[in-house]
Amino acid sequence: MKLEKQPYTKLNIEYLQKVWKGEFRDFIIKSDEKYYYWDDLKYRKDAPFDSQIENWTLLKTYRTSKYEKIKFGNYTFNYFISEYISKNLHDFDLKLIGGLQQNPILPSDRIEFFKSSLLEEAVASSQVEGAATTTEVARDMLKSGRNPRNESEQMIFNNLRAIEYISEFVNASIDFKIIIELHKIMTANTDAEKYSGDFREGEVYVTDHVDGEIAHIPPDWNEVKSLMGELCEFINDDEKFIHPIIKASIIHFMIGYIHPFKDGNGRTARALFYWYLLKKGYTLVKNISISRVILESRTQYDKAFLKTEYDENDLNYFITYSIKNIRIAFEKLIQYRDKKLDERKKANLVSYELLNKGLNKRQADLIGFLYLKEKNNVTVNSYSEKHEIVRQTASKDINELIKLGLIDEDKSNKPFKYAIKNKKAIDDYLK
């Protein structure tokens, strides 16, 4: 992946004074949202100056004046809370902690989505690292209880175990033991297992996933333990407040930067990102898959690391990318909620219309339930227990629905199961 190194520029006090007076505001706001790198900026036609060097000087002067510094060993990193970041953090605080106060997800839907999200996160995090198994295959593996058949399935199985593992430590301080055990779980029975059990000894080179060229040379292996020690102190330090989403993003980046293991760093970094947000009360993060969004924007993910390193360790490149990912993942949750609400409204309408067709309330509710999700099914026993009726009445209700062509009987296994043929059959009946 080719990125042009940024040109060296000196800070320009005159530009800074103009920024303080409110000049260039539209440009600054847009640059904070997009967080332009030199490669992005030099092609823009809407910048204040004709000279792109001058535009870059303006941006660097503004950013440098806002920086807060973080040190790990001999490495200094910079970040600042822009207006764009601040607005998003406020929004996430309301939604990821407060929950979906208006039109919340119903408990039954929440459980279903939570299980799906956990699996989606485990699959996507593995796919980011090269796993070639689909969500459907992974779901079949877990449902049947069979052992993973290849490395890709093993990676997904490991990721799920790792998510369970970190959930046990949401109230704990982080230390080497937890991180090394997390990595050990992540890499069990895979090619990377030989690198588990401790931090790396020896050098490692991070190559680009597209062209195979060296993209990052991590710190010398002799520095790893001291750097990881400082990172643990940073994570556990509650005296200096850094917004949890910012801090989780920095943790994610620093694991990738330090590269404490010879393999499995990405999976470990993303797990620690989740762990820290859960630790800080962002409970709804369980219901979103950050790795799915990363997988769908893999090139931008890699570039966020590179831009940070190339531009004087400016963490805002990675933080901005991380915030956009959370927003996209959260929007998927909203879409799921809205879809479920629409489905439920439709099912309720179907039940109401069936009453007008002469079905009794039990039968109308049953068709509504089966209509809500075509995989739903009932048995005579489950139907009779739900409505507190005898089996004879339950059988009569169900047989009438079979005669009307609204449901089918599956006799392949006992007890027999009953489900709708398809939604079209119900819709046609109601015409």
C-alpha positions as CSV (number, residue, x, y, z in Angstrom):
1,M,0.0,0.0,0.0
2,K,1.6,3.2,-1.1
3,L,1.2,6.4,0.9
4,E,3.2,9.5,0.1
5,K,5.1,10.7,3.1
6,Q,3.9,14.1,4.2
7,P,6.2,17.1,3.4
8,Y,7.9,18.8,6.3
9,T,6.4,22.1,7.3
10,K,7.1,24.8,9.9
11,L,4.3,26.1,12.2
12,N,2.9,29.3,10.9
13,I,1.8,31.7,13.7
14,E,0.0,33.9,11.3
15,Y,-2.2,31.0,10.2
16,L,-2.9,30.1,13.8
17,Q,-4.0,33.6,14.7
18,K,-6.4,33.5,11.8
19,V,-7.8,30.2,12.9
20,W,-8.4,31.6,16.4
21,K,-10.3,34.5,14.8
22,G,-12.6,32.0,13.1
23,E,-11.1,32.2,9.6
24,F,-11.0,28.9,7.6
25,R,-13.7,27.5,9.9
26,D,-15.6,25.5,7.2
27,F,-12.3,24.0,6.0
28,I,-11.2,23.1,9.6
29,I,-14.5,21.5,10.4
30,K,-14.4,19.4,7.2
31,S,-10.8,18.5,7.8
32,D,-11.6,17.3,11.3
33,E,-14.4,15.1,10.1
34,K,-12.5,13.6,7.1
35,Y,-9.1,14.0,8.9
36,Y,-7.2,14.6,5.7
37,Y,-3.7,13.1,5.3
38,W,-1.3,14.8,2.9
39,D,-2.3,12.2,0.2
40,D,-6.0,13.2,0.6
41,L,-5.4,17.0,0.9
42,K,-3.2,17.6,-2.1
43,Y,-6.0,16.7,-4.6
44,R,-8.7,18.8,-3.0
45,K,-10.0,21.8,-4.9
46,D,-12.0,23.3,-2.0
47,A,-8.9,24.2,0.2
48,P,-8.3,27.8,1.1
49,F,-5.0,28.2,-0.8
50,D,-3.9,27.4,-4.3
51,S,-0.7,25.9,-2.9
52,Q,-1.3,22.5,-1.3
53,I,1.9,23.0,0.8
54,E,0.3,26.1,2.3
55,N,-2.9,24.1,3.0
56,W,-1.0,21.4,4.7
57,T,0.9,24.0,6.7
58,L,-2.4,25.4,7.8
59,L,-3.7,22.0,8.9
60,K,-0.5,21.0,10.7
61,T,-0.3,24.3,12.5
62,Y,-3.9,24.0,13.7
63,R,-3.5,20.4,14.7
64,T,-0.2,20.9,16.5
65,S,-1.7,23.7,18.6
66,K,-4.4,21.3,19.8
67,Y,-2.4,18.2,20.5
68,E,-2.2,16.3,23.8
69,K,0.8,14.0,24.1
70,I,1.0,10.5,25.3
71,K,4.3,8.7,25.8
72,F,5.1,5.0,25.8
73,G,8.8,4.5,26.3
74,N,10.7,6.7,23.9
75,Y,7.7,7.0,21.6
76,T,5.4,10.1,21.7
77,F,1.9,10.0,20.3
78,N,-0.5,12.9,19.7
79,Y,-4.3,13.3,19.6
80,F,-6.9,15.9,20.3
81,I,-10.7,16.0,20.7
82,S,-12.1,17.9,17.7
83,E,-15.6,19.2,17.5
84,Y,-16.5,16.3,15.2
85,I,-15.1,13.7,17.7
86,S,-16.8,15.5,20.6
87,K,-20.2,15.4,19.0
88,N,-19.9,11.7,18.2
89,L,-18.7,10.8,21.7
90,H,-21.8,12.6,23.1
91,D,-24.0,10.6,20.7
92,F,-22.4,7.3,21.6
93,D,-22.7,8.1,25.4
94,L,-26.4,8.5,25.0
95,K,-27.0,5.4,22.8
96,L,-24.3,2.9,23.8
97,I,-24.8,3.4,27.6
98,G,-28.3,4.8,27.8
99,G,-29.6,2.2,25.3
100,L,-32.3,2.6,22.7
101,Q,-34.8,4.5,25.0
102,Q,-37.4,5.1,22.3
103,N,-38.6,2.0,20.5
104,P,-36.3,-0.4,22.3
105,I,-35.5,-3.8,21.0
106,L,-37.8,-6.4,22.5
107,P,-36.1,-8.9,24.8
108,S,-36.7,-11.9,22.5
109,D,-35.2,-10.0,19.5
110,R,-32.3,-8.7,21.7
111,I,-31.3,-12.2,22.6
112,E,-31.4,-13.3,19.0
113,F,-29.5,-10.3,17.8
114,F,-26.9,-10.6,20.6
115,K,-26.1,-14.2,19.7
116,S,-25.9,-13.2,16.0
117,S,-23.7,-10.2,16.8
118,L,-21.3,-12.3,18.9
119,L,-21.0,-14.8,16.1
120,E,-20.7,-12.1,13.5
121,E,-17.9,-10.4,15.5
122,A,-16.0,-13.7,15.9
123,V,-16.4,-14.6,12.2
124,A,-15.4,-11.1,10.9
125,S,-12.4,-10.7,13.2
126,S,-11.2,-14.0,11.9
127,Q,-11.9,-13.0,8.3
128,V,-9.8,-9.8,8.8
129,E,-6.9,-12.2,9.6
130,G,-7.6,-14.3,6.5
131,A,-10.2,-16.9,7.6
132,A,-12.3,-18.2,4.7
133,T,-15.4,-19.6,6.5
134,T,-18.8,-18.0,6.2
135,T,-21.2,-17.1,9.1
136,E,-23.6,-19.8,8.0
137,V,-20.9,-22.5,8.3
138,A,-19.8,-21.2,11.6
139,R,-23.4,-21.1,12.9
140,D,-23.8,-24.8,11.8
141,M,-20.6,-25.7,13.6
142,L,-21.7,-24.2,16.8
143,K,-25.3,-25.4,16.6
144,S,-24.3,-29.0,15.9
145,G,-21.5,-29.0,18.5
146,R,-19.0,-30.5,16.1
147,N,-15.3,-29.7,16.4
148,P,-13.7,-27.1,14.0
149,R,-12.6,-28.9,10.8
150,N,-10.0,-26.4,9.6
151,E,-7.9,-23.4,10.7
152,S,-10.6,-20.9,9.6
153,E,-13.3,-22.6,11.8
154,Q,-10.8,-22.9,14.6
155,M,-10.1,-19.1,14.5
156,I,-13.8,-18.4,14.8
157,F,-14.2,-20.9,17.6
158,N,-11.2,-19.3,19.4
159,N,-12.6,-15.8,18.9
160,L,-15.9,-16.8,20.6
161,R,-14.0,-18.3,23.5
162,A,-11.9,-15.1,23.8
163,I,-15.1,-13.0,23.9
164,E,-16.4,-15.1,26.8
165,Y,-13.0,-14.9,28.5
166,I,-12.7,-11.1,28.4
167,S,-16.3,-10.8,29.8
168,E,-15.0,-12.4,33.0
169,F,-12.6,-9.6,33.6
170,V,-14.7,-6.5,33.0
171,N,-14.2,-5.4,36.6
172,A,-10.5,-6.3,36.7
173,S,-7.3,-4.4,36.0
174,I,-5.4,-5.5,33.0
175,D,-2.0,-7.2,33.3
176,F,0.4,-9.4,31.3
177,K,-1.3,-12.6,32.5
178,I,-4.7,-11.6,31.1
179,I,-3.3,-10.4,27.8
180,I,-1.1,-13.4,27.3
181,E,-4.0,-15.8,28.2
182,L,-6.3,-13.9,25.8
183,H,-3.7,-14.3,23.0
184,K,-3.3,-18.0,23.9
185,I,-7.1,-18.6,23.6
186,M,-7.1,-16.6,20.3
187,T,-4.4,-18.8,18.7
188,A,-5.2,-22.2,20.1
189,N,-4.8,-25.1,17.5
190,T,-3.8,-22.7,14.7
191,D,-0.5,-21.9,13.0
192,A,-0.1,-18.9,15.4
193,E,-0.2,-21.2,18.5
194,K,3.5,-21.6,18.4
195,Y,3.9,-17.9,19.2
196,S,1.6,-18.0,22.3
197,G,2.6,-18.2,25.9
198,D,4.7,-15.0,26.1
199,F,5.5,-11.8,24.3
200,R,7.7,-12.1,21.2
201,E,11.4,-12.5,21.2
202,G,13.0,-11.4,18.0
203,E,12.0,-8.9,15.3
204,V,8.9,-9.0,13.3
205,Y,7.8,-7.1,10.1
206,V,4.2,-6.2,9.4
207,T,3.4,-6.7,5.7
208,D,0.6,-5.1,3.7
209,H,-2.3,-7.6,3.1
210,V,-2.6,-6.5,-0.5
211,D,0.9,-6.2,-2.0
212,G,2.9,-8.0,0.7
213,E,5.4,-5.1,1.2
214,I,6.6,-4.1,4.7
215,A,4.1,-1.6,6.1
216,H,5.3,-1.4,9.7
217,I,8.5,-2.2,11.6
218,P,7.4,-2.6,15.3
219,P,9.7,-1.6,18.2
220,D,12.7,-3.8,19.0
221,W,11.6,-6.9,20.8
222,N,13.7,-5.9,23.8
223,E,11.4,-3.0,24.4
224,V,8.2,-5.0,24.2
225,K,7.8,-5.9,27.9
226,S,8.5,-2.3,29.1
227,L,6.1,-0.9,26.5
228,M,3.4,-3.4,27.3
229,G,3.9,-2.6,31.0
230,E,3.4,1.1,30.3
231,L,0.3,0.3,28.2
232,C,-1.2,-1.7,31.1
233,E,-0.5,1.3,33.4
234,F,-2.2,3.6,30.8
235,I,-5.2,1.3,30.6
236,N,-5.6,1.0,34.4
237,D,-5.0,4.7,35.1
238,D,-8.3,6.3,36.1
239,E,-6.9,9.5,37.5
240,K,-6.3,11.2,34.1
241,F,-9.6,11.1,32.3
242,I,-9.6,10.1,28.6
243,H,-13.0,9.4,27.1
244,P,-13.4,5.5,27.1
245,I,-14.0,5.4,23.3
246,I,-10.8,7.4,22.7
247,K,-8.9,5.3,25.1
248,A,-10.2,2.0,23.7
249,S,-9.2,3.2,20.2
250,I,-5.7,4.1,21.5
251,I,-5.4,0.6,23.1
252,H,-6.4,-1.0,19.8
253,F,-3.8,1.1,17.9
254,M,-1.0,0.5,20.4
255,I,-1.3,-3.3,20.4
256,G,-0.9,-3.1,16.6
257,Y,2.0,-0.7,16.9
258,I,3.9,-2.5,19.6
259,H,3.1,-5.9,18.1
260,P,3.8,-7.8,21.3
261,F,3.3,-11.2,19.6
262,K,4.6,-12.6,16.4
263,D,1.1,-13.4,15.2
264,G,-2.4,-12.8,16.4
265,N,-2.0,-9.2,17.4
266,G,-5.0,-7.9,15.4
267,R,-7.5,-10.3,17.0
268,T,-6.0,-9.5,20.5
269,A,-6.3,-5.7,19.8
270,R,-9.9,-5.9,18.8
271,A,-10.8,-8.1,21.8
272,L,-9.2,-5.6,24.2
273,F,-11.0,-2.7,22.4
274,Y,-14.3,-4.5,23.2
275,W,-13.2,-5.4,26.8
276,Y,-12.4,-1.8,27.7
277,L,-15.7,-0.5,26.4
278,L,-17.6,-3.2,28.3
279,K,-15.5,-2.3,31.4
280,K,-16.6,1.3,31.1
281,G,-20.3,0.5,30.9
282,Y,-20.8,0.5,27.1
283,T,-23.1,-2.5,27.3
284,L,-24.6,-2.2,23.9
285,V,-21.2,-2.7,22.3
286,K,-22.1,-6.4,22.7
287,N,-24.7,-6.0,20.1
288,I,-22.6,-4.5,17.4
289,S,-19.8,-6.0,15.3
290,I,-16.8,-3.6,14.8
291,S,-14.8,-6.3,13.0
292,R,-17.5,-6.6,10.3
293,V,-17.2,-2.9,9.5
294,I,-13.4,-3.3,9.6
295,L,-13.6,-6.2,7.1
296,E,-15.8,-4.1,4.8
297,S,-13.3,-1.2,5.0
298,R,-10.0,-3.2,5.3
299,T,-7.9,-0.8,3.2
300,Q,-9.0,2.2,5.3
301,Y,-8.2,0.2,8.5
302,D,-4.7,-0.4,7.3
303,K,-4.3,3.2,6.1
304,A,-5.4,4.5,9.5
305,F,-2.4,2.7,11.1
306,L,0.0,3.9,8.4
307,K,-1.2,7.5,8.4
308,T,-0.8,7.7,12.2
309,E,2.8,6.4,12.0
310,Y,3.7,8.5,8.9
311,D,2.4,11.8,10.3
312,E,4.3,12.1,13.6
313,N,2.2,9.5,15.4
314,D,-1.0,11.5,15.1
315,L,-3.6,9.2,16.6
316,N,-6.5,11.1,15.3
317,Y,-6.3,9.2,12.0
318,F,-7.0,6.0,13.9
319,I,-9.4,7.5,16.4
320,T,-11.5,9.1,13.6
321,Y,-11.6,5.8,11.7
322,S,-12.6,4.0,14.9
323,I,-15.4,6.4,15.6
324,K,-16.8,6.1,12.1
325,N,-16.7,2.3,12.5
326,I,-18.7,2.4,15.7
327,R,-21.3,4.7,14.1
328,I,-21.7,2.4,11.1
329,A,-22.0,-0.7,13.4
330,F,-24.5,1.1,15.6
331,E,-26.6,2.1,12.6
332,K,-26.8,-1.6,11.7
333,L,-28.2,-2.2,15.1
334,I,-30.8,0.5,14.5
335,Q,-31.7,-0.9,11.1
336,Y,-32.1,-4.3,12.8
337,R,-34.4,-2.9,15.4
338,D,-36.5,-1.0,12.8
339,K,-36.7,-4.1,10.7
340,K,-38.0,-6.2,13.7
341,L,-40.5,-3.5,14.6
342,D,-41.8,-3.5,11.0
343,E,-42.0,-7.3,11.0
344,R,-43.9,-7.3,14.3
345,K,-46.4,-4.6,13.1
346,K,-47.0,-6.7,10.0
347,A,-47.5,-9.9,12.0
348,N,-49.9,-8.1,14.3
349,L,-51.8,-6.8,11.3
350,V,-52.0,-10.3,9.8
351,S,-53.4,-11.6,13.1
352,Y,-56.0,-8.9,13.2
353,E,-57.1,-9.6,9.6
354,L,-57.3,-13.3,10.2
355,L,-59.8,-12.7,13.0
356,N,-62.0,-10.9,10.5
357,K,-61.7,-14.0,8.3
358,G,-63.3,-16.2,11.0
359,L,-60.2,-17.7,12.7
360,N,-60.3,-17.8,16.5
361,K,-57.9,-15.7,18.5
362,R,-55.5,-18.6,19.2
363,Q,-55.3,-19.5,15.5
364,A,-54.8,-15.9,14.5
365,D,-52.0,-15.4,17.0
366,L,-50.3,-18.6,15.9
367,I,-50.2,-17.6,12.2
368,G,-48.9,-14.1,13.3
369,F,-46.1,-15.9,15.3
370,L,-45.2,-18.1,12.4
371,Y,-45.5,-15.2,9.9
372,L,-43.0,-13.1,12.0
373,K,-40.2,-15.5,11.2
374,E,-40.6,-18.3,8.7
375,K,-38.3,-20.6,10.6
376,N,-40.7,-20.5,13.6
377,N,-42.6,-23.7,14.2
378,V,-44.9,-25.3,16.9
379,T,-45.9,-28.7,18.1
380,V,-49.3,-29.7,19.4
381,N,-47.9,-29.8,22.9
382,S,-46.2,-26.3,22.8
383,Y,-49.4,-24.8,21.3
384,S,-51.7,-26.4,23.9
385,E,-49.4,-25.4,26.8
386,K,-49.1,-21.8,25.6
387,H,-52.9,-21.3,25.3
388,E,-53.7,-23.6,28.3
389,I,-56.0,-25.8,26.3
390,V,-56.3,-29.6,26.0
391,R,-54.5,-31.5,23.2
392,Q,-57.8,-32.3,21.5
393,T,-58.6,-28.6,21.1
394,A,-55.1,-27.8,20.0
395,S,-55.2,-30.5,17.3
396,K,-58.5,-29.3,16.1
397,D,-57.2,-25.7,15.8
398,I,-54.1,-26.9,13.9
399,N,-56.0,-29.2,11.6
400,E,-58.3,-26.5,10.5
401,L,-55.3,-24.3,9.6
402,I,-53.9,-27.2,7.6
403,K,-57.1,-27.6,5.7
404,L,-57.1,-23.8,4.9
405,G,-53.7,-24.3,3.4
406,L,-52.1,-21.9,5.9
407,I,-49.7,-24.3,7.6
408,D,-47.8,-27.5,6.8
409,E,-47.2,-30.6,8.9
410,D,-43.6,-31.9,9.1
411,K,-43.7,-35.6,10.0
412,S,-40.0,-36.3,9.5
413,N,-39.4,-36.4,13.2
414,K,-41.5,-36.7,16.4
415,P,-43.1,-34.7,17.7
416,F,-44.6,-33.4,14.5
417,K,-43.9,-29.8,13.8
418,Y,-46.1,-27.2,12.1
419,A,-45.0,-24.1,10.2
420,I,-46.4,-21.8,7.5
421,K,-45.8,-22.8,3.9
422,N,-44.5,-19.3,3.2
423,K,-45.6,-15.7,3.7
424,K,-47.1,-15.5,0.2
425,A,-49.7,-18.2,1.1
426,I,-50.9,-16.1,4.0
427,D,-50.9,-12.9,2.0
428,D,-52.9,-14.7,-0.8
429,Y,-55.4,-16.0,1.8
430,L,-56.0,-12.5,3.1
431,K,-56.7,-10.9,-0.3
